[in-house]
Amino acid sequence: MPELTVWMALLSWPFLLGGMFFFVAGTLGLLRFPDVYSRLHAVTKADTLGLGLLVVGLSLRSGSWHSAALMLLVWLLIMASGATACQLLARYQREADSDAAESETEQSSDAR
């Protein structure tokens, strides 16, 4: 039985490293991308995949199905809340952009 534990620990490392890579990539996207929509995309996609890979890696290391199921549940809740938050932030930004465009149009028509 200890050999199985060693194999599971070795098998979990690629998932853990992949998860960390996607978290770092999402963070760099948040800092480097030019507009709000690109930043939101980088954060939600990369962090969701990164967390999923971390959950798989940690589930392989956990000793029970109960803890693996809890981690899976947390991941599913974070996926749902991340998508909802991203949608709300994108909608707010779109409305702010349209308000700014309307304001700019009104100012240019008043100048004529």
Secondary structure in CASP SS format (residue, H / E / C, confidence):
PFRMAT SS
TARGET T0000
AUTHOR 0000-0000-0000
METHOD secondary structure of the structure
MODEL  1
M C 1.00
P H 1.00
E H 1.00
L H 1.00
T H 1.00
V H 1.00
W H 1.00
M H 1.00
A H 1.00
L H 1.00
L H 1.00
S H 1.00
W H 1.00
P H 1.00
F H 1.00
L H 1.00
L H 1.00
G H 1.00
G H 1.00
M H 1.00
F H 1.00
F H 1.00
F H 1.00
V H 1.00
A H 1.00
G H 1.00
T H 1.00
L H 1.00
G H 1.00
L H 1.00
L H 1.00
R H 1.00
F C 1.00
P C 1.00
D C 1.00
V H 1.00
Y H 1.00
S H 1.00
R H 1.00
L H 1.00
H H 1.00
A H 1.00
V H 1.00
T H 1.00
K H 1.00
A H 1.00
D H 1.00
T H 1.00
L H 1.00
G H 1.00
L H 1.00
G H 1.00
L H 1.00
L H 1.00
V H 1.00
V H 1.00
G H 1.00
L H 1.00
S H 1.00
L H 1.00
R H 1.00
S C 1.00
G C 1.00
S C 1.00
W H 1.00
H H 1.00
S H 1.00
A H 1.00
A H 1.00
L H 1.00
M H 1.00
L H 1.00
L H 1.00
V H 1.00
W H 1.00
L H 1.00
L H 1.00
I H 1.00
M H 1.00
A H 1.00
S H 1.00
G H 1.00
A H 1.00
T H 1.00
A H 1.00
C H 1.00
Q H 1.00
L H 1.00
L H 1.00
A H 1.00
R H 1.00
Y H 1.00
Q H 1.00
R H 1.00
E H 1.00
A H 1.00
D H 1.00
S H 1.00
D H 1.00
A H 1.00
A H 1.00
E H 1.00
S H 1.00
E H 1.00
T H 1.00
E H 1.00
Q H 1.00
S H 1.00
S H 1.00
D H 1.00
A H 1.00
R C 1.00
END
